[in-house]
Amino acid sequence: MATTNPIQFIQQVRAEVAKVVWPTRREVLLTTVMVFIMAALTAVFFALVDLGIRGGLQLILGMFS
């Protein structure tokens, strides 16, 4: 493994950080809103699936009791 002195390491880190394309405030806001919307839709979907499964099980168990 090649060793790098600390000065070269810091220079390489700064060069790599300079290549990073940071998102704009608008992009961050839009993606955050999209994440919240998708999380809400997923929660609604699984709540409906849960209600369906619970209703089906109650129907099946009601037939046997």
Backbone as XML, in Angstrom:
<?xml version="1.0"?>
<chain id="A" units="angstrom">
  <residue number="1" name="MET">
    <atom name="N" x="0.844" y="-1.163" z="0.000"/>
    <atom name="CA" x="0.000" y="0.000" z="0.000"/>
    <atom name="C" x="0.897" y="1.237" z="0.000"/>
  </residue>
  <residue number="2" name="ALA">
    <atom name="N" x="0.651" y="2.152" z="-0.923"/>
    <atom name="CA" x="1.452" y="3.363" z="-1.005"/>
    <atom name="C" x="1.052" y="4.320" z="0.104"/>
  </residue>
  <residue number="3" name="THR">
    <atom name="N" x="2.063" y="4.932" z="0.685"/>
    <atom name="CA" x="1.767" y="5.901" z="1.737"/>
    <atom name="C" x="1.801" y="7.306" z="1.166"/>
  </residue>
  <residue number="4" name="THR">
    <atom name="N" x="0.950" y="8.152" z="1.684"/>
    <atom name="CA" x="0.860" y="9.533" z="1.234"/>
    <atom name="C" x="1.086" y="10.431" z="2.432"/>
  </residue>
  <residue number="5" name="ASN">
    <atom name="N" x="1.903" y="11.449" z="2.226"/>
    <atom name="CA" x="2.113" y="12.330" z="3.371"/>
    <atom name="C" x="0.858" y="13.176" z="3.592"/>
  </residue>
  <residue number="6" name="PRO">
    <atom name="N" x="0.697" y="13.720" z="4.783"/>
    <atom name="CA" x="-0.541" y="14.443" z="5.122"/>
    <atom name="C" x="-0.842" y="15.629" z="4.206"/>
  </residue>
  <residue number="7" name="ILE">
    <atom name="N" x="0.154" y="16.315" z="3.726"/>
    <atom name="CA" x="-0.067" y="17.470" z="2.847"/>
    <atom name="C" x="-0.675" y="17.014" z="1.523"/>
  </residue>
  <residue number="8" name="GLN">
    <atom name="N" x="-0.118" y="15.954" z="0.939"/>
    <atom name="CA" x="-0.661" y="15.421" z="-0.306"/>
    <atom name="C" x="-2.083" y="14.907" z="-0.104"/>
  </residue>
  <residue number="9" name="PHE">
    <atom name="N" x="-2.315" y="14.268" z="1.029"/>
    <atom name="CA" x="-3.651" y="13.753" z="1.322"/>
    <atom name="C" x="-4.667" y="14.895" z="1.361"/>
  </residue>
  <residue number="10" name="ILE">
    <atom name="N" x="-4.339" y="15.975" z="2.060"/>
    <atom name="CA" x="-5.252" y="17.117" z="2.152"/>
    <atom name="C" x="-5.482" y="17.729" z="0.773"/>
  </residue>
  <residue number="11" name="GLN">
    <atom name="N" x="-4.446" y="17.813" z="-0.042"/>
    <atom name="CA" x="-4.596" y="18.347" z="-1.403"/>
    <atom name="C" x="-5.517" y="17.457" z="-2.235"/>
  </residue>
  <residue number="12" name="GLN">
    <atom name="N" x="-5.377" y="16.150" z="-2.095"/>
    <atom name="CA" x="-6.223" y="15.231" z="-2.839"/>
    <atom name="C" x="-7.678" y="15.318" z="-2.369"/>
  </residue>
  <residue number="13" name="VAL">
    <atom name="N" x="-7.877" y="15.441" z="-1.072"/>
    <atom name="CA" x="-9.232" y="15.579" z="-0.538"/>
    <atom name="C" x="-9.873" y="16.856" z="-1.053"/>
  </residue>
  <residue number="14" name="ARG">
    <atom name="N" x="-9.143" y="17.959" z="-1.030"/>
    <atom name="CA" x="-9.690" y="19.230" z="-1.523"/>
    <atom name="C" x="-10.023" y="19.143" z="-3.012"/>
  </residue>
  <residue number="15" name="ALA">
    <atom name="N" x="-9.194" y="18.442" z="-3.784"/>
    <atom name="CA" x="-9.451" y="18.283" z="-5.219"/>
    <atom name="C" x="-10.723" y="17.470" z="-5.451"/>
  </residue>
  <residue number="16" name="GLU">
    <atom name="N" x="-10.925" y="16.428" z="-4.645"/>
    <atom name="CA" x="-12.131" y="15.602" z="-4.796"/>
    <atom name="C" x="-13.379" y="16.362" z="-4.363"/>
  </residue>
  <residue number="17" name="VAL">
    <atom name="N" x="-13.286" y="17.113" z="-3.279"/>
    <atom name="CA" x="-14.440" y="17.890" z="-2.808"/>
    <atom name="C" x="-14.813" y="18.949" z="-3.837"/>
  </residue>
  <residue number="18" name="ALA">
    <atom name="N" x="-13.837" y="19.493" z="-4.538"/>
    <atom name="CA" x="-14.117" y="20.503" z="-5.561"/>
    <atom name="C" x="-14.906" y="19.911" z="-6.730"/>
  </residue>
  <residue number="19" name="LYS">
    <atom name="N" x="-14.822" y="18.590" z="-6.932"/>
    <atom name="CA" x="-15.542" y="17.924" z="-8.023"/>
    <atom name="C" x="-17.008" y="17.658" z="-7.690"/>
  </residue>
  <residue number="20" name="VAL">
    <atom name="N" x="-17.357" y="17.757" z="-6.418"/>
    <atom name="CA" x="-18.719" y="17.448" z="-5.984"/>
    <atom name="C" x="-19.674" y="18.513" z="-6.494"/>
  </residue>
  <residue number="21" name="VAL">
    <atom name="N" x="-20.805" y="18.066" z="-7.050"/>
    <atom name="CA" x="-21.851" y="18.993" z="-7.490"/>
    <atom name="C" x="-22.928" y="18.990" z="-6.419"/>
  </residue>
  <residue number="22" name="TRP">
    <atom name="N" x="-23.036" y="20.091" z="-5.694"/>
    <atom name="CA" x="-23.979" y="20.183" z="-4.592"/>
    <atom name="C" x="-25.348" y="20.563" z="-5.120"/>
  </residue>
  <residue number="23" name="PRO">
    <atom name="N" x="-26.415" y="20.001" z="-4.563"/>
    <atom name="CA" x="-27.768" y="20.346" z="-5.028"/>
    <atom name="C" x="-28.142" y="21.766" z="-4.590"/>
  </residue>
  <residue number="24" name="THR">
    <atom name="N" x="-29.013" y="22.372" z="-5.370"/>
    <atom name="CA" x="-29.493" y="23.702" z="-5.016"/>
    <atom name="C" x="-30.544" y="23.582" z="-3.913"/>
  </residue>
  <residue number="25" name="ARG">
    <atom name="N" x="-30.874" y="24.714" z="-3.314"/>
    <atom name="CA" x="-31.882" y="24.724" z="-2.256"/>
    <atom name="C" x="-33.218" y="24.232" z="-2.810"/>
  </residue>
  <residue number="26" name="ARG">
    <atom name="N" x="-33.541" y="24.625" z="-4.045"/>
    <atom name="CA" x="-34.808" y="24.208" z="-4.665"/>
    <atom name="C" x="-34.842" y="22.699" z="-4.872"/>
  </residue>
  <residue number="27" name="GLU">
    <atom name="N" x="-33.725" y="22.118" z="-5.341"/>
    <atom name="CA" x="-33.662" y="20.667" z="-5.537"/>
    <atom name="C" x="-33.832" y="19.923" z="-4.220"/>
  </residue>
  <residue number="28" name="VAL">
    <atom name="N" x="-33.207" y="20.416" z="-3.165"/>
    <atom name="CA" x="-33.341" y="19.780" z="-1.857"/>
    <atom name="C" x="-34.779" y="19.860" z="-1.384"/>
  </residue>
  <residue number="29" name="LEU">
    <atom name="N" x="-35.413" y="21.021" z="-1.547"/>
    <atom name="CA" x="-36.803" y="21.194" z="-1.125"/>
    <atom name="C" x="-37.731" y="20.256" z="-1.900"/>
  </residue>
  <residue number="30" name="LEU">
    <atom name="N" x="-37.557" y="20.189" z="-3.214"/>
    <atom name="CA" x="-38.420" y="19.330" z="-4.036"/>
    <atom name="C" x="-38.248" y="17.854" z="-3.693"/>
  </residue>
  <residue number="31" name="THR">
    <atom name="N" x="-37.025" y="17.415" z="-3.526"/>
    <atom name="CA" x="-36.829" y="15.997" z="-3.208"/>
    <atom name="C" x="-37.339" y="15.681" z="-1.803"/>
  </residue>
  <residue number="32" name="THR">
    <atom name="N" x="-37.213" y="16.624" z="-0.875"/>
    <atom name="CA" x="-37.746" y="16.413" z="0.467"/>
    <atom name="C" x="-39.260" y="16.280" z="0.435"/>
  </residue>
  <residue number="33" name="VAL">
    <atom name="N" x="-39.921" y="17.155" z="-0.325"/>
    <atom name="CA" x="-41.378" y="17.088" z="-0.447"/>
    <atom name="C" x="-41.787" y="15.771" z="-1.105"/>
  </residue>
  <residue number="34" name="MET">
    <atom name="N" x="-41.055" y="15.350" z="-2.131"/>
    <atom name="CA" x="-41.377" y="14.082" z="-2.794"/>
    <atom name="C" x="-41.227" y="12.901" z="-1.837"/>
  </residue>
  <residue number="35" name="VAL">
    <atom name="N" x="-40.217" y="12.929" z="-0.988"/>
    <atom name="CA" x="-40.026" y="11.848" z="-0.013"/>
    <atom name="C" x="-41.203" y="11.804" z="0.955"/>
  </residue>
  <residue number="36" name="PHE">
    <atom name="N" x="-41.643" y="12.965" z="1.451"/>
    <atom name="CA" x="-42.782" y="12.991" z="2.370"/>
    <atom name="C" x="-44.058" y="12.505" z="1.692"/>
  </residue>
  <residue number="37" name="ILE">
    <atom name="N" x="-44.266" y="12.891" z="0.432"/>
    <atom name="CA" x="-45.457" y="12.441" z="-0.297"/>
    <atom name="C" x="-45.419" y="10.929" z="-0.487"/>
  </residue>
  <residue number="38" name="MET">
    <atom name="N" x="-44.274" y="10.394" z="-0.892"/>
    <atom name="CA" x="-44.162" y="8.951" z="-1.096"/>
    <atom name="C" x="-44.329" y="8.198" z="0.219"/>
  </residue>
  <residue number="39" name="ALA">
    <atom name="N" x="-43.812" y="8.743" z="1.312"/>
    <atom name="CA" x="-43.979" y="8.094" z="2.614"/>
    <atom name="C" x="-45.451" y="8.079" z="3.012"/>
  </residue>
  <residue number="40" name="ALA">
    <atom name="N" x="-46.167" y="9.179" z="2.761"/>
    <atom name="CA" x="-47.592" y="9.231" z="3.093"/>
    <atom name="C" x="-48.382" y="8.243" z="2.233"/>
  </residue>
  <residue number="41" name="LEU">
    <atom name="N" x="-48.081" y="8.185" z="0.934"/>
    <atom name="CA" x="-48.776" y="7.241" z="0.058"/>
    <atom name="C" x="-48.504" y="5.799" z="0.471"/>
  </residue>
  <residue number="42" name="THR">
    <atom name="N" x="-47.271" y="5.508" z="0.842"/>
    <atom name="CA" x="-46.926" y="4.162" z="1.296"/>
    <atom name="C" x="-47.669" y="3.816" z="2.581"/>
  </residue>
  <residue number="43" name="ALA">
    <atom name="N" x="-47.755" y="4.777" z="3.504"/>
    <atom name="CA" x="-48.470" y="4.539" z="4.763"/>
    <atom name="C" x="-49.945" y="4.265" z="4.500"/>
  </residue>
  <residue number="44" name="VAL">
    <atom name="N" x="-50.554" y="5.029" z="3.588"/>
    <atom name="CA" x="-51.968" y="4.813" z="3.261"/>
    <atom name="C" x="-52.148" y="3.434" z="2.624"/>
  </residue>
  <residue number="45" name="PHE">
    <atom name="N" x="-51.258" y="3.079" z="1.698"/>
    <atom name="CA" x="-51.352" y="1.780" z="1.034"/>
    <atom name="C" x="-51.309" y="0.638" z="2.048"/>
  </residue>
  <residue number="46" name="PHE">
    <atom name="N" x="-50.314" y="0.674" z="2.952"/>
    <atom name="CA" x="-50.191" y="-0.416" z="3.908"/>
    <atom name="C" x="-51.312" y="-0.409" z="4.935"/>
  </residue>
  <residue number="47" name="ALA">
    <atom name="N" x="-51.859" y="0.753" z="5.250"/>
    <atom name="CA" x="-53.015" y="0.805" z="6.148"/>
    <atom name="C" x="-54.207" y="0.121" z="5.487"/>
  </residue>
  <residue number="48" name="LEU">
    <atom name="N" x="-54.411" y="0.369" z="4.185"/>
    <atom name="CA" x="-55.516" y="-0.280" z="3.470"/>
    <atom name="C" x="-55.295" y="-1.785" z="3.360"/>
  </residue>
  <residue number="49" name="VAL">
    <atom name="N" x="-54.078" y="-2.195" z="3.094"/>
    <atom name="CA" x="-53.769" y="-3.626" z="3.041"/>
    <atom name="C" x="-54.026" y="-4.261" z="4.401"/>
  </residue>
  <residue number="50" name="ASP">
    <atom name="N" x="-53.615" y="-3.581" z="5.467"/>
    <atom name="CA" x="-53.837" y="-4.092" z="6.817"/>
    <atom name="C" x="-55.327" y="-4.226" z="7.108"/>
  </residue>
  <residue number="51" name="LEU">
    <atom name="N" x="-56.118" y="-3.227" z="6.734"/>
    <atom name="CA" x="-57.567" y="-3.306" z="6.937"/>
    <atom name="C" x="-58.170" y="-4.479" z="6.157"/>
  </residue>
  <residue number="52" name="GLY">
    <atom name="N" x="-57.703" y="-4.670" z="4.925"/>
    <atom name="CA" x="-58.204" y="-5.781" z="4.115"/>
    <atom name="C" x="-57.869" y="-7.130" z="4.721"/>
  </residue>
  <residue number="53" name="ILE">
    <atom name="N" x="-56.645" y="-7.289" z="5.170"/>
    <atom name="CA" x="-56.240" y="-8.555" z="5.771"/>
    <atom name="C" x="-57.006" y="-8.787" z="7.073"/>
  </residue>
  <residue number="54" name="ARG">
    <atom name="N" x="-57.143" y="-7.725" z="7.885"/>
    <atom name="CA" x="-57.875" y="-7.873" z="9.147"/>
    <atom name="C" x="-59.330" y="-8.249" z="8.895"/>
  </residue>
  <residue number="55" name="GLY">
    <atom name="N" x="-59.957" y="-7.599" z="7.912"/>
    <atom name="CA" x="-61.349" y="-7.924" z="7.590"/>
    <atom name="C" x="-61.491" y="-9.347" z="7.091"/>
  </residue>
  <residue number="56" name="GLY">
    <atom name="N" x="-60.561" y="-9.773" z="6.245"/>
    <atom name="CA" x="-60.605" y="-11.140" z="5.740"/>
    <atom name="C" x="-60.432" y="-12.167" z="6.840"/>
  </residue>
  <residue number="57" name="LEU">
    <atom name="N" x="-59.498" y="-11.916" z="7.747"/>
    <atom name="CA" x="-59.291" y="-12.845" z="8.854"/>
    <atom name="C" x="-60.502" y="-12.880" z="9.784"/>
  </residue>
  <residue number="58" name="GLN">
    <atom name="N" x="-61.098" y="-11.727" z="10.054"/>
    <atom name="CA" x="-62.287" y="-11.714" z="10.905"/>
    <atom name="C" x="-63.427" y="-12.479" z="10.249"/>
  </residue>
  <residue number="59" name="LEU">
    <atom name="N" x="-63.557" y="-12.361" z="8.942"/>
    <atom name="CA" x="-64.592" y="-13.090" z="8.203"/>
    <atom name="C" x="-64.351" y="-14.597" z="8.301"/>
  </residue>
  <residue number="60" name="ILE">
    <atom name="N" x="-63.115" y="-14.997" z="8.065"/>
    <atom name="CA" x="-62.776" y="-16.432" z="8.119"/>
    <atom name="C" x="-62.953" y="-16.980" z="9.521"/>
  </residue>
  <residue number="61" name="LEU">
    <atom name="N" x="-62.435" y="-16.239" z="10.523"/>
    <atom name="CA" x="-62.550" y="-16.721" z="11.900"/>
    <atom name="C" x="-63.992" y="-16.681" z="12.371"/>
  </residue>
  <residue number="62" name="GLY">
    <atom name="N" x="-64.804" y="-15.756" z="11.873"/>
    <atom name="CA" x="-66.203" y="-15.676" z="12.243"/>
    <atom name="C" x="-66.986" y="-16.871" z="11.726"/>
  </residue>
  <residue number="63" name="MET">
    <atom name="N" x="-66.567" y="-17.443" z="10.616"/>
    <atom name="CA" x="-67.253" y="-18.603" z="10.066"/>
    <atom name="C" x="-67.042" y="-19.840" z="10.940"/>
  </residue>
  <residue number="64" name="PHE">
    <atom name="N" x="-65.919" y="-19.901" z="11.681"/>
    <atom name="CA" x="-65.591" y="-21.072" z="12.486"/>
    <atom name="C" x="-66.006" y="-20.928" z="13.952"/>
  </residue>
  <residue number="65" name="SER">
    <atom name="N" x="-66.515" y="-19.773" z="14.357"/>
    <atom name="CA" x="-66.867" y="-19.643" z="15.765"/>
    <atom name="C" x="-68.338" y="-19.421" z="15.974"/>
  </residue>
</chain>
